[in-house]
Amino acid sequence: MEIPFASLGKPGDSVDVCVIGTGAAGLPIAARLAERGHRVVLCEGGDIEFSERSQSLYRGTVVGGAYVPLDTARLRYLGGSTNHWGGVCRPLDPYDFAAKPATAETRWPIEHSELVPYYGEAAQILDVLPIGPDSELPGSGLRRIHFSIGESVHTRTRYASTIRDSPRLAFCSAANLMGLETRDGRITSARFTNYEGGVRDVHARFYVLACGGIENSRLLLWSNRQSGGRLIRNADTLGRYWMDHPHASIGQALLFDPAPLGLDRAYDAFFAPTPHAMIARNILNCGLRLHTMGPEQNLALTEDLTSLSPSLKQRIQTMQASGVAPKGIILRAAWEQEPRRENRIELDDTRLDSLGMPRCRLSWGYSSLDVRTLRESVLMLGDYLRQTDIGRLKLADWLTQEPILPPDTGELVGRHHMGGTRMAASASQGIVDLDCRVFDQDNLYIGGSSVFPGCGHANPTLTIVQLAMRMADHLDARLLRQTIV
Ligand SMILES: Cc1cc2nc3c(=O)[nH]c(=O)nc-3n(C[C@H](O)[C@H](O)[C@H](O)COP(=O)(O)OP(=O)(O)OC[C@H]3O[C@@H](n4cnc5c(N)ncnc54)[C@H](O)[C@@H]3O)c2cc1C
């Protein structure tokens, strides 16, 4: 049920779990715990609908490589960024959890098998369509992969009746987390403010911070500073190892025979390096996205390529004479970014938001491994087309130059905000443990992709919801244990 800000954290009103944020991480956790009989308070900093007073808190600066404005890269109201996500889903690959030879920093401290039991529930929550198995593209070093590309589920819609009717879930909007009080390694209260300057403290047995892949770091940096470093004693990695999936248009291809790539029957096809190729080429994971062109673009590409090669021209004329036209393909890529300390979220003390908190500053850029991963993956596709003689690749100009400088316009990134509060085996290597619990705090958990230590190339939200379901099970078990004791 919805409660007004003035009712939040009434004296003596202690709840089991305080969940902060209503996106892909927060709402499923809150709903699941309420379903299991626990008393949950769910706080959303934004309003029920989009509002400028909330969205403007997401403004920040970016230092380094070209990135999208931080207030357009996410949404700050009920449902969070699920209000504008694309709904494209794929789980991470099993070897995304391993230390890749190109950099051991990609290692997760949990195995892929830890998340498998939560796939079904997560897929149901997000309406994920069946995703076919990968298959090798013989001799190419690539495998064909699949995504679920369906309707994008908005958590506000998915959980509308829970928010409205659940007697155990109290939902409060315009409740902005401003700090976390800690004593003896436990959070004792979370402080919220509304837009009129009201302040309320919520007391709970457990707290889940699920404010998105940028704000989780920003809010912890701010709360840690306010606590004099007692919230996170070893904050060396806090905000660091931040990642997005770089996205770019990488060229075009003309296929004489689209069947080996599966493009005779499908409009799109997706490929990624095999684990063996990633090792052999010392690269990370990369999703190559092939889309069928429209007729005009197809004609233009055919004319362009045939003007460069008389033999190609003759070949295409022969094809056309027998009533077959080559198929034009647009090539895009979305790939794994190397987790690096330099890519990080910081507090910008020169700019405060309207609630008085330092705005976010993101330092972001490509590494040579990021660029090599893309180049090698595209070359694998180009070599395959040439060797099998099923088509020709025309690389985007920027990929033919040395050094390769990814474009500073266009798609740029997936707006997949990952890292900053990475999961690790010890406090010296990350911020949360294997259960997504903040190392120094017994009752503070982090939901969302800020805990990803490595990010594969797959869109993150399915994994976020798998982790959310796992966390709900973990908290449920802890709450039950405490009740029995
Ligand atoms: C344009 C776009 C397209 C995308 N497409 C895809 C896609 O196709 N596939 C995919 O997997 N992913 C996609 N994503 C990413 C996806 O949206 C995110 O992975 C997902 O929404 C993250 O969930 P979250 O709960 O961690 O964060 P969010 O959904 O961002 O939720 C964070 C919540 O915290 C609230 N909040 C923030 N600060 C505070 C505060 N101080 N106090 C209280 N509450 C606060 C916010 O209002 C929000 O409700 C896309 C993202 C964008 C921007």
Ligand as a Chemical Component Dictionary entry (heavy atoms), coordinates in Angstrom:
data_LIG
# 
_chem_comp.id                   LIG 
_chem_comp.type                 NON-POLYMER 
_chem_comp.pdbx_formal_charge   0 
_chem_comp.three_letter_code    LIG 
# 
loop_
_chem_comp_atom.comp_id 
_chem_comp_atom.atom_id 
_chem_comp_atom.alt_atom_id 
_chem_comp_atom.type_symbol 
_chem_comp_atom.charge 
_chem_comp_atom.model_Cartn_x 
_chem_comp_atom.model_Cartn_y 
_chem_comp_atom.model_Cartn_z 
_chem_comp_atom.pdbx_ordinal 
LIG C1  C1  C 0 17.625 3.629  -22.988 1  
LIG C2  C2  C 0 17.954 2.380  -22.219 2  
LIG C3  C3  C 0 17.734 1.114  -22.805 3  
LIG C4  C4  C 0 18.048 -0.037 -22.101 4  
LIG N1  N1  N 0 17.817 -1.238 -22.705 5  
LIG C5  C5  C 0 18.137 -2.379 -22.050 6  
LIG C6  C6  C 0 17.893 -3.641 -22.652 7  
LIG O1  O1  O 0 17.365 -3.748 -23.758 8  
LIG N2  N2  N 0 18.249 -4.750 -21.951 9  
LIG C7  C7  C 0 18.808 -4.690 -20.707 10 
LIG O2  O2  O 0 19.110 -5.738 -20.127 11 
LIG N3  N3  N 0 19.025 -3.486 -20.107 12 
LIG C8  C8  C 0 18.705 -2.344 -20.745 13 
LIG N4  N4  N 0 18.913 -1.134 -20.129 14 
LIG C9  C9  C 0 19.448 -1.116 -18.757 15 
LIG C10 C10 C 0 18.322 -1.329 -17.740 16 
LIG O3  O3  O 0 17.408 -0.264 -17.822 17 
LIG C11 C11 C 0 18.961 -1.390 -16.344 18 
LIG O4  O4  O 0 19.861 -2.499 -16.326 19 
LIG C12 C12 C 0 17.991 -1.603 -15.212 20 
LIG O5  O5  O 0 16.919 -0.694 -15.242 21 
LIG C13 C13 C 0 18.746 -1.416 -13.891 22 
LIG O6  O6  O 0 17.901 -1.708 -12.818 23 
LIG P1  P1  P 0 18.215 -1.068 -11.380 24 
LIG O7  O7  O 0 17.077 -1.445 -10.501 25 
LIG O8  O8  O 0 19.572 -1.469 -10.948 26 
LIG O9  O9  O 0 18.270 0.502  -11.620 27 
LIG P2  P2  P 0 17.062 1.488  -12.082 28 
LIG O10 O10 O 0 16.103 0.769  -12.964 29 
LIG O11 O11 O 0 17.731 2.676  -12.652 30 
LIG O12 O12 O 0 16.354 1.842  -10.743 31 
LIG C14 C14 C 0 16.948 2.650  -9.748  32 
LIG C15 C15 C 0 15.859 3.191  -8.859  33 
LIG O13 O13 O 0 16.420 3.918  -7.763  34 
LIG C16 C16 C 0 15.721 5.156  -7.612  35 
LIG N5  N5  N 0 16.625 6.083  -6.928  36 
LIG C17 C17 C 0 17.730 6.681  -7.402  37 
LIG N6  N6  N 0 18.298 7.440  -6.460  38 
LIG C18 C18 C 0 17.551 7.326  -5.347  39 
LIG C19 C19 C 0 17.625 7.862  -4.025  40 
LIG N7  N7  N 0 18.612 8.686  -3.648  41 
LIG N8  N8  N 0 16.678 7.512  -3.132  42 
LIG C20 C20 C 0 15.672 6.663  -3.469  43 
LIG N9  N9  N 0 15.538 6.148  -4.700  44 
LIG C21 C21 C 0 16.473 6.467  -5.639  45 
LIG C22 C22 C 0 15.347 5.513  -9.038  46 
LIG O14 O14 O 0 14.336 6.467  -9.124  47 
LIG C23 C23 C 0 14.928 4.146  -9.570  48 
LIG O15 O15 O 0 13.612 3.827  -9.214  49 
LIG C24 C24 C 0 18.610 0.044  -20.804 50 
LIG C25 C25 C 0 18.820 1.298  -20.214 51 
LIG C26 C26 C 0 18.502 2.447  -20.912 52 
LIG C27 C27 C 0 18.742 3.769  -20.259 53 
# 
loop_
_chem_comp_bond.comp_id 
_chem_comp_bond.atom_id_1 
_chem_comp_bond.atom_id_2 
_chem_comp_bond.value_order 
_chem_comp_bond.pdbx_ordinal 
LIG C1  C2  SING 1  
LIG C2  C3  SING 2  
LIG C2  C26 DOUB 3  
LIG C3  C4  DOUB 4  
LIG C4  N1  SING 5  
LIG C4  C24 SING 6  
LIG N1  C5  DOUB 7  
LIG C5  C6  SING 8  
LIG C5  C8  SING 9  
LIG C6  O1  DOUB 10 
LIG C6  N2  SING 11 
LIG N2  C7  SING 12 
LIG C7  O2  DOUB 13 
LIG C7  N3  SING 14 
LIG N3  C8  DOUB 15 
LIG C8  N4  SING 16 
LIG N4  C9  SING 17 
LIG N4  C24 SING 18 
LIG C9  C10 SING 19 
LIG C10 O3  SING 20 
LIG C10 C11 SING 21 
LIG C11 O4  SING 22 
LIG C11 C12 SING 23 
LIG C12 O5  SING 24 
LIG C12 C13 SING 25 
LIG C13 O6  SING 26 
LIG O6  P1  SING 27 
LIG P1  O7  DOUB 28 
LIG P1  O8  SING 29 
LIG P1  O9  SING 30 
LIG O9  P2  SING 31 
LIG P2  O10 DOUB 32 
LIG P2  O11 SING 33 
LIG P2  O12 SING 34 
LIG O12 C14 SING 35 
LIG C14 C15 SING 36 
LIG C15 O13 SING 37 
LIG C15 C23 SING 38 
LIG O13 C16 SING 39 
LIG C16 N5  SING 40 
LIG C16 C22 SING 41 
LIG N5  C17 SING 42 
LIG N5  C21 SING 43 
LIG C17 N6  DOUB 44 
LIG N6  C18 SING 45 
LIG C18 C19 SING 46 
LIG C18 C21 DOUB 47 
LIG C19 N7  SING 48 
LIG C19 N8  DOUB 49 
LIG N8  C20 SING 50 
LIG C20 N9  DOUB 51 
LIG N9  C21 SING 52 
LIG C22 O14 SING 53 
LIG C22 C23 SING 54 
LIG C23 O15 SING 55 
LIG C24 C25 DOUB 56 
LIG C25 C26 SING 57 
LIG C26 C27 SING 58 
# 
